[in-house]
Amino acid sequence: MDLGLAGRRVLVTGSSSGIGEGIARLLTGEGADVVVHGRNRERAEKVAREIGAVGVALGSLSTDEGAASVHEQAVAALGGHIEILVNNAGGSDSDSTARPPLGISIDEWLANYQGNTLSSVRMVLHAVPAMVEAKWGRVIQISSAVALQPNSMGSDYSGAKAALNNFTVSLAGSLHGSGVTVNTVTPGVIMMNSLLGWGRAQYGDPGMTVEEVTNRMAADKIFELPPAGRLGTPDDIAVIVATLASPRSGFVTGSNYRVDGGQVRAVL
């Protein structure tokens, strides 16, 4: 099925590696004009060359100035306003995800809120007004399973992602009849290069396959495999993002799509 993405102008934040890279790669393959965003020029430009992106935008989204600069760079590279905004940038720069709430500092709470919630808010404030004026646009937020099913660790990160989910619903309602849709995609545990590399180093075998690393880590109770029987991949997330980005998905807004292999045990 043709998703109708050819020539659509796209910014995928945090797309110089991992899930964001997978999303940017698939959207480019569908014919979209994609800008790769990251904080490291060498990595971002390498990904852009590999996937055939139209350009890169560099900078942190944790500050107003950084987000404004990224938006300006993206619009210049695209030659027009952003039509599809994928807010993927986020994560945590600290090890607070391995600590309980009483062991997490206020500074870490603030950093996670800036990097995982306000980063997306900033990009929405820059990009969405032009979508509304054009009477068409897509905003897709990348959240996390821990926003829906938090555990006893990393509440600063899970709380920031939960706020992002809330923002999606509020923003979608505020854009009633505008032609702009807003949705969330919620990944479970994803086997990315960073996790694969960590597993290979942990077990002292650089030749371990994804399946071997996954099975070993599951056996060691580092995580529990979801009902799907495997971990997710960036491609699993990218397929849903591409569908929501399509002009064919105009009746879908304010929704949260779990792509977690059944990890979250809830009726949502």
N, C-alpha and C positions, 0 to 999 in steps of 0.2 A: 504494500500500500504506500502510495506517495504521501508523505506527511506534509508536503507543501512548504518546506523550509528553505528551498533554494532561494538565495539572495536575501534572506532575512538577516538583519544586523543583530549580532549577539555579543554580549559580554559575559564570560564565565569567570567569576572571581575565584581566586585560589586555584588556578588551573595549570600551574607549572608542575604539578605532580598529583598522584593519587586519584581520588574520585573526580576532582575537577578536570584533570587531564583526560580521563576517560570520557567525560561529558563533552569536553571541547572536541575531542577526536571524532566522536560519533556525529555531533552536529555539523562539523566540517564535512564529514563523509556524506551527509544528507544535503550538502550544497549550501549551507548557511555561511555567511561571512562572520567569522569568529575572531574576537580579540582574546588573547591569552593574558591573564593577569597573574602577577606574583611579586614577591619582594626581592627576588634574586634575578638579576638581568640575564646571567648566563643560562640558568635553567629555563626561564620563560622563553628566551629566544630560541633555545634548542627545541623545546616542544613546539613552538610556533612553526619552525622550519619543518619539523617532522610531519606535522599534520596538515600543513598548508594553510595556516591561519593568515588573516590579513594584517595582523600586527600584534604588538604587545602593549600592555599598560603596567607600569611599575609603581609600587608604593604600598604603604600600610593603610588599611581602612579603619584603623583604631583611632584616627584623629580626623577632625573636620577638614584640615588642609590636605591630608593624604587622600581622603576620599574624593575631594573636589578635583585633585590633580589626576587621579585615576579615571574619573569620569571624562575629563577634558581630553586625556590621551586616547581613550576609547572612541569618543565621538570623532576625533580627528582621524583616527585610523580607519574607522568605518565609513567616513564621508557622510554622516547623517546621524540622527538620534538613535539611541539604543532601542531596538524593538523587543528584544528578549533579554531579560536580565536574570542570570542564574546566580543567586547568592550562595556560593559554596564556601567562601573563605571562612575560616574559623579554626577550631581546635584549641589546644591549651599549650602554652609554652612552659608550664611548670609541671611538677609531679603531683599536683593536688588531686588528680584523679585516683591516686592510690592512698588518699588520706580521708578520714572521716570529717564531718563538719567542724568539730571542735579543734581540728588541726589545720584549718584553712584560714589564712589571714584575710583581712578586709581588702588589702591590696590585690590579692589573688582573685577575690570575688569581683572587684572592679575591673581587673584586666580581662577576665572571662566575659563579663558583660559587654565591655567595649569591643572585644574581638569576635564575639559570637552573636550578639544581638544588635548593638548600635552600629556595627559595621554594615549590617544589612539595612538598617533604618537609614543610614546616611546615603547608601546607594539608591534606595527607593526614592528619597527626597530629591536626588539629582536626576534620576532617569524617568520616573513615572509621569511627571507633568507633561513631557513631550509625547508620551504614549497616549495620554488622555486627549491631548490636542489632536493627535492623529486618529483617534477613535479605535486604536488597536494596540495591544501589547500583551506581554506575558512576563510575570514575575514568578520565579520558582525558587523556593527557599530549601536549602539542604539542612535538615535537622539531625537528630540522633535518637536511637531507640531509648536511651536513658532519659530523654525528655518525657517519655510516656511511662517508663518503668524504671525509675531511679533505683540505684542501690545505695549502700551505706557509705560509699566513697565518692569523691568528686562532685559534691552537690553544687559547687560553684559553676561547673561546666554544665551539668544536667539542668540546673535552674536557668542558666542563660539560654539554653536551647528550648526549654519550655516557654520562656518568654517570646522566643522567635515564633513558636507555633501559635501563640496567642496573637501576636502581631499579624500573622498571615490572615487569620479569620477577621480581625478588625479591619485590616486594609481592604480585603476583598469586599466586605460589606459597604465600605465607604465609597467604593468605585462602582457602585450599582449602575448598570446600563452604560458604562463608559466604553465597553469593548476591551477592557483590560482585565485579565484574570490573574488571580494570585493563588498559588497552591504550595504545599509543603511536600517534600519527599523525605522520608525518614529511613535511613539505612540502619541495618543491624551491624554486626561485626563484619568488617570487610577485609579480605586478604589483599593488602597493598604491598608494594615493594618493601616498605619500611618494616612491616610486620614479618614478611618473608625473610628479610635479611636478619632481623632480630632472632627469628627461630633458627636459622641456619647457624648463626653465631652461638646461640644458646646450646645447640647440640653438637657443635664442632664439625659440621658437615656442610660445606658450601654447595654440594651437589644435590641436596635434598629437594625433591619436587614440592609443589604447593600442597598436593595431597598428603605427602609424607609429613611435612611440617604441621599441617592442620591436624592430622591424626595423632601425632606425638603430643602436641600442645593440648589437645582435648583429653588424651589419656592422662596427662599430668595435671588435669583440672585447672589449667590456665584459663580456659573458658569452656562453656558447654555448647556442643554443637546444637543448632536449632533443628526443628523437625525436618527441614529440607535435607539434613544430613551433610551439609557442607557450609563453609563460609561464603559470603557474597564476594563479588568482584566489582570493580568500577563499572564494567560493562552492564552489570545488572541494574545499577542505578541510572546509567546513561540512557537505557532504553525507555524507562519511565519518564525521565526528564524530556527526552525528545518527543514523546507522545503528548505530554502536557504543553510543550512549546508549540505544537502544531496548530495551525488555524482550525483544524478539525476538532479541537478540544475546547471550543468556545463556551460549552455548557457546563464546564467543570471549573469551579472556583470556590475558594474557601475550604478546600479539602486537604486532608493529610493522607498521603499514600505510603504505607509501610512496606519497605522492601527489605525484609529482615529474615526471610526463610522461616517465619513463624516464631521468631525469638520473643516478641512481645506477646504474652499470653493474656490477651484482653479482647473484649468485643468493643471495637471503636468504629 
